[in-house]
Amino acid sequence: MTLEDAMKARYFNINDLSRRSGVSRPTIYSILGKRKKQKSSVRVDTLLKIAKALNAKITISENKPTGFDIVLKEVKRNENC
């Protein structure tokens, strides 16, 4: 799943992800490919911060244009609510 798909699944916008992960908005825009000056790689510590904020795992994948894939962990709902 792409970062954009993971953000939609968790109902996060760029500001939410930035605030929860500690990753700057320009960096997130760059990863999403929405900046004119894109970096071709993403630092591992940045990916780990994003994964933690999304409650997800990151897998490195040469087949993906971004070089990584996101796998969301299941969110357990409290049945007593």
N, C-alpha and C positions, 0 to 999 in steps of 0.2 A: 504494500500500500504506500502511496506517496505521502509526503508530509502534509500536503493540502487535504488529502482524503482523511488522514488521521485527525487533523484539526477539525474538519467538519463532523466526524464521528463523535468527537468529544465536545462539540459545540464551542470551540475556541476560535477567537479571531487572533490576529497578529498581536494586538495589545495584550490579550490574555496570556498567550504563550510567552511573550516577552517578560511579563511581570512574574509569571509562575516559574519560569526556567532561569531567569537572570541573563538570558541571551538578548542582545540588543535588537531592536526592530530592524535596523539596516541589515544586520546579519541574517535575520529570518527572511527578509525580502530577497536577499541575495541567494539564499538556499532555495527559495521558491522560484527563482528565476525571474523575479519582477523588477530587477535593477538592470540598468544599462551595463554597469561594470560588475560582471559576475566573476566569482572565483570558481576555478574548476574543481576545487577540493574543499572539504569541510573538516575542521579539526575534530578529533575524536572526543575531546572533552566537551565540545559544543553539542555534539550528537548525544552524548550521555545526559547532559542537562535537559535537552529537549525530550529525550526518552523518559526521563524521570517525571517531568511535568505532564506528559501525556499518559503515564502509566503504561509504557510500551517497551518493547525490545527493538534494538536496531540490529539488522543483519547487513553485512557488507556484501554487495552483489555487483559484480562486473557487468551484468546484463542490464542493469538499470542505468538510465542516463545520469542520475544523481550519484550513482556509486553505492547507494544504500537503499534498504527497504525497511519499513516500519511495520511491526507486528504488535497490535494492541493487545494488552492483557485484559482478561475479563474483569469487569467491575462487578463485585458481589453486592447485591442489594440487601439491605437489612429487612428481613421478612416481618419484623415486629412493628414496622412503621405503618 
